[in-house]
């Protein structure tokens, strides 16, 4: 399996992977593929990685976030998608590992994620009471400092999230 940056030819495959991965998910609105497209159109995909094993089987997006309205070098991880029949085989973990490695290499201050704290905790993400996300249950929002202490305040994802939310 190869983890690489997306290419222009990958867009339809990414859309299919994202749609399949989020189908029936309790926190999904069925528009995650549109979200990736909107982030791309806004030039807000800091990272757009694909997992390729003959075909594309996974995708991960990273985009900038603001904290109390300021850009502090923090990023949001997600959406992360793996074809249902390929889940639980380390593809998502490989995508996350490459993304975090690249963020560290770029001297990103930190990364946030909205999702299962048990899953993301194994990568070092943890819940921090002073860093809040208003868009969902606080027990599903966690942060990972990479090059700076964890700030306090309210995290806002890129405006594209509101367009498809």
N, C-alpha and C positions, 0 to 999 in steps of 0.2 A: 504494500500500500504506500502511496506517495501523498504527502501533504504539500500543497503548493498554493501559490496565489491564484485566484480566479483569473480566467481569461475571458475575453468577449464572447467566445464560443460556448462558454459554460452556463450562460444565463438561464436558458430554458431548463437545463438539467438541475441547476440550483433550485429553481422555482419548484420543480417536481419533488426534489428531495425534501425541501422545507415543507411543502404541502403535506406530503406523506407522513413526515415525522410529527407534525402537530395535529393531524386529524384526530379529533376526539379528545385532545388534551384538555384538562379542566380549566386551564388558564388561557386557552387559545381562543382567538376570535376568528380563526381561519384566514387571517390576512398577513401572516408573517412573511410570506413570499412577496407581497406588495411592499412590506416594510423594507426588506432588503433592496428591492428595486428603488424605493423612495430614498433610502440612504445613499445608494449609488448615484442617483440622479442629482442629489444635493452635494455630491462629492464629499460625503461624510463617512465613507467606509475607510476607516483607518487601516483595517485589515479585513480582507475577504478571502478566507482560506477554504480550499476544497480538499476532501479526502478522496483519492482516486484509486480504484482497484479495478482495472479495465474500464469501468464506468464511474461516474461520480456517486459516491455513497454517503458523503457527509459534507456539511458546510458550517462555517462559523463566521460570524460578523463581529467586528469591534468598531465602536464609534465613540466620539468624544462625549463627555458629560460635563455639566457645569455644577458647581456647588455654591449655593446661595447666589446664583447668577454669574459667578466668575469661572473662567477657564483656569483650572489649577493643574493641568496636565494629567487629569484622571480620565479614565475610559470605561465604557460599559461593554461587557461581554454579552453577546447574544444578538439575535437568536442563534442558537446552536441546534443543528439538525442532523440526524443520522437516519437513514432508511430503517423503518421498523424491523425488517428481517435481518439487519446488520447491527442492531443495538446490542449492548452488553458484551461487546467484543473488543473494547478499548479504542474504538474510532473517535468517539467524543473526547476521551481523555487525551488522545494523541493530538487532536485539534487544539484543545485547551493548552496543552503543554507547549506547542509551537507558538501559539498566540502569546502566552505569558513570557516566553523566552524572547520573542520579538519586542514586546513592550518593555521588558527590562533593558534590552540592548538599545532601545530608543530613549532610555532614561525617563520613561513615563513615571509619574508620581504614584499612580495606583490604578486599581481596577475594581469595579463593582459588578455585581451580578444579582439578578432576581431569579431565584430558583431554589431547589432542594438543598438546604444547608448541609445535610449529610454528604451529598454528592460533592458539592463545591468545597466543603471543608477539607477534603483530602488534598486539595491544591493550595490550601492555606487561607482560603476565604473564611471570614468570621463575621458575626453580627456585632456591630458597634453602635451602641445606643445614641451617640451623638451625631451619627451620619444617617440621615433618614431619606426614605423614598415614599412619597405620598401616594403613589399609584397602586399599592397593594399591601398585603399583610407584612408587617415589619419583620416577622420571623422568617420570611423568605428572601430578605434583602441582606446581602453581606458584602464585605469589602476586603481587599488585599492591598496593603501598602507595598509599593515596589521601591520607591526612592525617596519617600518623604513620610512623615507621620500622618496618621489618618486625621483629616480635618473634621470639623463639626459643621453641620448645616444640612440643607435640603438638596438632594441630588435631582437634577433634571436631565433626562435623556435628550438627545437631539430632537428638534421639532418634528421630524419625520415620524417619530413614534406616535405623536398626537394625530397626525394625518390619517393613520390607518388604525388607530386604537378605537 
